[in-house]
């Protein structure tokens, strides 16, 4: 259990559940201070496996730790409920299973699937740029 994740020095059930979920994900590491991040030794194989070699080191250098608390906070607004949205499914993603992405994508007005890993904006920047240019 991580204390002070939800604020006020007290742990919440939601924060504890989020922490447990993160702990069960093999590529994540959780710190005692309530932050989590991708294990460096697994980052390339999980998220950057289809990226050009020269882009991997800069991507690692930009990795940052995030608060576990954000994973337990309820969503207060969801843009997809008010505006036309497009979801880009990465079919070769090893971090977020494509099946989970497709489930999330069901809420979007448009779904585009590309044969790419998690960081498609690094591995296939032209495909991402072309998609963005088609959006209105």
Long-range contacts (C-beta under 8 A, 24 or more apart in sequence): 2-30, 2-32, 2-34, 2-68, 4-34, 5-34, 5-67, 5-68, 5-69, 5-72, 6-69, 6-72, 7-69, 12-72, 14-72, 14-73, 15-68, 15-69, 15-72, 17-72, 18-68, 18-69, 18-71, 18-72, 19-68, 21-71, 22-68, 22-71, 27-95, 30-68, 31-65, 34-67, 34-68, 34-69, 35-65, 35-66, 35-67, 35-68, 36-65, 36-66, 36-68, 37-63, 37-64, 37-65, 37-66, 38-63, 45-94, 46-94, 46-95, 46-118, 47-94, 47-95, 47-117, 47-118, 47-119, 48-117, 48-118, 48-119, 48-122, 48-123, 49-92, 49-94, 49-117, 50-92, 50-116, 50-117, 50-123, 51-117, 51-119, 51-122, 51-123, 52-123, 55-122, 55-123, 59-119, 59-122, 80-107, 80-108, 84-109, 84-110, 84-136, 85-109, 85-110, 86-110, 86-111, 86-112, 86-131, 86-135, 87-111, 87-112, 88-112, 88-113, 88-114, 88-120, 88-128, 88-131, 89-113, 89-114, 90-114, 90-116, 90-117, 90-118, 90-120, 91-115, 91-116, 92-116, 92-117, 93-117, 93-118, 94-118
